[in-house]
Amino acid sequence: MKWEYNSAYPSTDDLRNKAKKKIPGFAFEYLDGGCNEDVNLYKNTSELREVELKPLYLTKHTGSSLQTELFGHVYDAPFGIAPVGLQGLMWPGAPEILARAATAHNIPFILSTVTTVSIETIANITEGRAWYQLYHPADTALRDDILDRCAATGYDVLVLLCDVPSFGYRPRDIRNGLAMPPRMTLKNMLQIMTRPEWAIKTLIHGQPEFATMKKYMPKGLNMKQLGQYMNQTFSGRLNEERIKPIRDKWKGKIVLKGVASREDAEMAVRLGLDGIIVSNHGGRQLDAGESSIHSLQSIAATYNHQLKVMMDSGIRSGVDVARAMASGAAFTFMGRTFMYGVSALGKEGGNHTISILKTQLQQVMEQLCCEQTGNMHEHLIRKEQQSC
């Protein structure tokens, strides 16, 4: 089985390098960076890649399938597109490009509250099959209206973001003026001038805006007022009292994203949630925390029979997907990986990135003689095995 992709960019590193050359430096650094000293950003991938898998070459093998059932839907691969804020800043129309590719490849696309396309537009593109990540509003009426919009347009999986009780301290974004309120410096203007394709496409597509939130915003906000509005509108800190009314109101599946401890996983079970995404926000929130793969290994061992345990952060390839699934993830998500693809290749970037990930994962499964993604755990080499 083969999927079409541009052979000049066969890896995520190739896409990242190309993206760095195509988009302004401030946009690339927003996408690429972590928080503080980037310790957890690098741990996410390096510690994931310490996971080793065992091939069973003499096993009877009739072929490997990437199809994976999740919440009653059979997806064509065990990975999806994670929510990313301000996607249109990195590449004009990025969320629309990725949503179309996800729909064509039958994988989930998660829309962020603070990205640059509306709930309704993505629902139309995905025929109502997208997931929605709620960045919790401070106002109950605003929260309920957003949920009503999602329900009316067909979203059936709601993702509650729990790992942003405060904004991560991101030195690159502070230097570049991308903290709230954003500002356009002379340095940023010069960077734009060196990226004419990005500049022209941005001019044609229009200035990025928080499209889902547009209907709630007072007209005529300047940049400073916009920053103040967003800070006042959202309260990222979740707790049991805030989750319970959402569980009562929302009729579809609910997933808690940003889980990094057994205690939070236990609360998700107690509140009747359907799944969790083990994540440290791509290393962008807590530099002193542990990598997502280490959190996953602890959490999945206890909770994978009580709800769907998924993972994002640090996953860059189909091989990384296999590593995460062997370690206990029922499904995986990637954010930066797909944004590198779109930033590098524009409208072809979504299809290309999904295709190389599928090709890589298919090769790994065939090599391991693993027929189903749900059997990946049988190929995990455990540390106690290595010491024997």
C-alpha positions in Angstrom: 0.0 0.0 0.0 1.4 3.4 -1.0 0.4 7.0 -0.5 1.5 9.8 -2.8 4.0 12.4 -1.4 6.7 14.7 -2.6 9.9 12.6 -2.6 12.0 15.8 -2.1 10.7 16.0 1.5 10.5 12.4 2.9 10.8 13.3 6.6 9.6 15.8 9.1 13.1 17.3 9.4 13.0 18.0 5.7 9.6 19.8 6.1 10.9 21.7 9.1 14.0 22.9 7.2 11.8 24.0 4.3 9.3 25.7 6.5 12.1 27.7 8.2 13.0 29.1 4.8 9.5 29.9 3.7 7.9 31.7 6.6 9.0 34.8 8.6 11.3 34.1 11.6 8.8 35.2 14.2 6.2 32.8 12.8 8.6 29.9 12.7 9.8 30.6 16.2 6.3 30.7 17.5 5.7 27.3 15.9 9.0 25.7 16.7 9.8 26.9 20.3 9.0 25.6 23.7 9.1 27.6 27.0 11.9 28.8 29.2 15.0 26.9 28.2 13.2 24.3 25.9 14.2 21.4 28.2 10.9 19.6 27.9 10.6 20.4 24.2 13.6 18.3 23.5 12.9 15.6 26.2 9.6 14.9 24.5 11.2 13.6 21.3 14.5 12.3 22.7 12.9 10.2 25.5 10.2 8.9 23.1 12.9 7.7 20.8 14.5 5.7 23.6 11.5 3.3 23.3 12.6 0.1 21.4 10.4 -2.3 19.5 10.8 -6.0 19.0 10.2 -7.7 15.6 8.8 -11.2 15.5 10.0 -12.3 12.0 8.9 -15.9 12.1 5.3 -15.1 13.1 2.7 -15.9 10.6 1.9 -12.6 9.0 -0.8 -11.8 6.4 -0.4 -8.0 6.3 -0.6 -4.9 8.5 -3.6 -2.6 8.7 -3.4 1.0 10.0 -7.2 1.2 10.6 -8.0 2.0 14.2 -11.4 2.2 15.9 -12.0 5.2 18.2 -15.3 6.3 19.7 -17.3 4.2 17.3 -15.5 5.5 14.1 -12.9 3.5 12.2 -10.1 5.8 11.2 -7.6 5.0 8.4 -4.6 5.6 10.7 -4.0 5.8 14.5 -3.1 9.5 14.4 -4.8 12.8 14.0 -4.1 16.5 13.7 -3.8 18.2 17.1 -5.2 21.7 17.8 -2.8 24.6 17.2 -3.5 28.2 17.9 -2.9 31.0 15.3 -2.4 28.5 12.5 -3.0 31.1 9.8 0.0 33.1 11.2 2.3 30.3 10.1 0.7 29.8 6.7 -2.5 31.4 5.3 -5.4 29.0 5.3 -3.4 26.4 7.2 -6.4 25.0 9.3 -8.6 24.7 6.2 -5.8 22.9 4.3 -5.3 20.4 7.2 -9.0 19.8 7.7 -9.4 19.0 4.0 -6.5 16.6 4.1 -7.7 15.0 7.3 -11.1 14.4 5.8 -9.7 12.9 2.6 -7.4 10.5 4.6 -10.1 9.7 7.2 -8.2 10.9 10.3 -9.4 13.3 13.0 -8.8 17.0 12.9 -9.1 19.0 16.2 -10.0 22.6 15.9 -8.6 25.0 18.5 -10.7 27.8 20.0 -7.9 30.3 19.3 -7.0 29.4 15.7 -7.8 31.3 12.6 -10.9 29.6 11.2 -14.4 29.3 12.5 -16.3 26.3 14.0 -18.8 26.5 11.1 -16.1 26.6 8.3 -14.3 23.5 9.6 -17.6 21.7 10.1 -18.5 22.3 6.5 -15.1 21.1 5.3 -15.1 17.9 7.4 -18.8 17.2 7.0 -19.2 17.6 10.8 -16.5 15.0 11.6 -14.0 17.3 13.3 -13.3 17.5 17.0 -13.4 20.8 18.9 -10.9 21.9 21.6 -12.5 24.2 24.1 -10.3 26.8 25.7 -12.5 27.5 28.7 -14.3 30.9 28.7 -14.7 32.8 31.9 -18.3 33.5 31.0 -20.8 30.6 31.2 -23.1 32.0 28.6 -20.2 32.3 26.1 -19.1 28.7 26.9 -22.6 27.4 26.3 -23.0 29.3 23.0 -19.8 27.8 21.7 -20.9 24.3 22.7 -24.3 25.0 21.0 -22.5 26.0 17.8 -20.4 22.8 17.9 -23.5 20.6 18.5 -25.5 22.3 15.8 -22.7 21.8 13.2 -22.1 18.1 13.9 -19.0 18.0 16.2 -19.3 14.9 18.4 -16.0 14.9 20.3 -15.3 17.8 22.6 -11.7 18.3 23.9 -11.2 20.2 27.1 -7.8 21.8 27.5 -6.5 21.6 31.0 -2.8 22.4 30.8 -3.0 26.2 30.4 -3.8 27.6 33.8 -1.2 30.2 33.0 0.5 31.3 29.8 3.9 29.6 29.2 7.0 31.9 29.5 8.3 31.8 25.9 11.3 34.0 25.4 11.2 33.9 21.6 7.6 35.1 21.4 8.4 37.9 23.9 11.3 39.1 21.8 9.2 38.9 18.7 6.3 40.7 20.1 3.9 37.7 19.9 2.9 37.8 23.5 -0.5 39.5 24.2 -0.9 42.1 23.0 1.0 41.4 19.8 3.0 44.0 18.1 4.7 44.3 14.7 8.3 45.5 15.1 10.7 46.7 12.4 12.5 43.4 12.8 9.3 41.5 12.1 8.6 43.7 9.1 12.0 43.0 7.6 11.5 39.3 8.1 8.2 39.5 6.2 10.0 41.3 3.3 12.3 38.3 2.9 9.4 35.9 2.6 7.4 37.3 -0.4 5.3 34.2 -1.0 4.1 34.2 2.6 3.4 37.9 2.4 1.5 37.8 -0.8 -0.6 34.8 0.2 -1.3 36.5 3.6 -2.4 39.6 1.8 -4.8 37.6 -0.4 -6.1 35.5 2.4 -6.5 38.3 4.9 -4.9 39.1 8.2 -5.2 36.2 10.7 -7.9 36.6 13.2 -9.6 34.6 16.0 -12.4 33.6 13.7 -14.5 31.5 16.1 -14.4 34.4 18.6 -15.2 37.1 16.1 -19.0 37.2 16.7 -18.4 37.9 20.4 -15.8 40.7 20.1 -16.7 44.3 20.2 -16.1 46.0 16.8 -13.1 48.1 16.2 -10.7 46.6 18.7 -7.1 47.6 18.2 -4.2 45.2 19.0 -3.9 46.3 22.6 -7.6 46.1 23.2 -7.7 42.6 21.5 -5.1 41.3 23.9 -7.0 42.6 26.9 -10.2 41.2 25.5 -8.7 37.7 25.1 -7.1 37.7 28.5 -10.4 38.7 30.1 -12.5 36.3 28.1 -10.7 33.1 28.8 -9.9 31.3 32.1 -7.7 28.3 31.3 -7.8 26.8 34.7 -10.1 23.7 34.8 -11.4 21.9 37.9 -14.2 19.5 38.8 -16.8 22.2 39.2 -16.1 23.6 35.7 -16.1 20.2 34.0 -19.3 18.8 35.6 -21.7 21.2 33.8 -20.0 20.6 30.5 -20.4 16.9 31.0 -24.1 17.4 31.7 -24.6 19.6 28.7 -22.5 17.9 26.0 -24.1 14.8 24.5 -21.1 13.6 22.6 -17.7 12.3 23.7 -15.5 14.4 26.0 -11.7 14.1 26.0 -9.5 15.9 28.6 -6.3 17.1 26.9 -3.1 18.0 28.8 -3.2 15.2 31.3 0.3 14.6 32.8 -0.5 12.9 36.1 -2.3 9.8 37.5 -4.3 12.1 39.7 -5.8 14.0 36.8 -6.4 10.8 34.9 -8.3 9.5 38.0 -10.5 12.6 38.0 -11.3 12.2 34.3 -12.5 8.6 35.1 -14.5 9.8 38.1 -16.2 12.6 36.0 -17.3 10.1 33.4 -15.1 11.5 30.6 -14.5 9.3 27.6 -10.8 9.8 27.0 -7.7 11.7 27.8 -4.8 13.0 25.8 -1.6 12.7 27.7 0.3 15.8 26.7 2.6 18.6 28.0 1.4 21.1 25.3 4.4 20.3 23.2 6.8 21.4 25.9 5.3 24.9 25.8 4.0 25.2 29.3 6.1 23.5 32.0 9.8 23.1 31.3 10.3 21.3 34.6 7.8 18.6 33.9 8.4 15.1 32.6 8.2 14.1 29.0 4.8 13.0 27.6 6.0 9.5 26.9 7.0 9.0 30.5 3.7 10.3 31.7 1.9 8.0 29.3 3.8 4.9 30.5 2.6 5.6 34.0 -0.9 6.6 33.2 -1.8 4.0 30.5 -0.7 1.1 32.8 -3.5 1.9 35.2 -6.2 3.6 33.1 -6.2 2.2 29.6 -9.1 -0.1 30.5 -11.3 2.6 31.9 -11.1 5.2 29.1 -9.3 5.9 25.9 -5.7 7.0 26.7 -4.1 9.0 23.8 -1.0 11.0 23.5 0.6 14.0 21.8 3.8 16.0 22.2 7.1 14.9 20.7 5.7 12.7 18.0 7.4 13.5 14.7 7.2 10.4 12.5 5.3 7.2 11.9 8.0 5.4 13.9 7.2 7.7 16.8 3.5 6.8 16.5 4.5 3.1 16.8 6.6 3.9 19.8 3.8 5.7 21.5 1.2 3.0 20.8 3.5 0.3 22.0 3.9 2.3 25.2 0.1 2.3 25.8 -1.5 5.0 23.6 -4.7 4.0 21.9 -4.3 6.9 19.5 -1.9 9.7 18.8 -1.9 13.4 17.7 0.6 15.7 16.2 0.6 19.5 15.9 4.0 20.8 14.9 4.6 18.0 12.4 1.5 19.0 10.3 2.3 22.7 10.6 5.8 22.1 9.3 4.2 20.3 6.3 1.8 23.1 5.5 4.4 25.9 6.1 6.8 24.1 3.8 4.4 23.0 1.0 1.3 25.1 1.3 -1.9 23.5 0.0 -0.1 20.2 -0.7 1.4 20.1 2.8 -1.5 18.3 4.6 -1.8 15.5 2.2 2.0 15.1 1.9 2.5 14.9 5.7 -0.3 12.4 6.3 1.0 10.3 3.4 4.6 10.1 4.7 3.4 9.3 8.2 1.2 6.5 6.9 4.0 5.1 4.8 6.4 5.2 7.7 4.0 3.5 10.1 3.0 0.9 7.5 6.7 0.0 7.1 7.3 -0.3 10.8 4.3 -2.5 11.3 5.3 -4.8 8.5 8.8 -5.0 9.9 7.5 -5.9 13.3 5.0 -8.4 11.9 2.3 -6.5 13.7 -1.1 -6.9 11.9 -3.2 -4.5 14.0 -2.4 -1.2 15.7 -4.0 -2.5 18.8 -1.4 -5.2 19.0 1.6 -2.8 19.1 2.1 -3.3 22.8 3.2 -6.9 22.1 6.3 -5.5 20.5 7.5 -3.2 23.3 10.9 -4.1 24.7 10.6 -3.4 28.4 13.5 -2.2 30.4 13.4 -5.3 32.6 13.7 -7.4 29.5 16.9 -5.5 28.5 18.5 -6.1 31.9 17.9 -9.9 31.8 
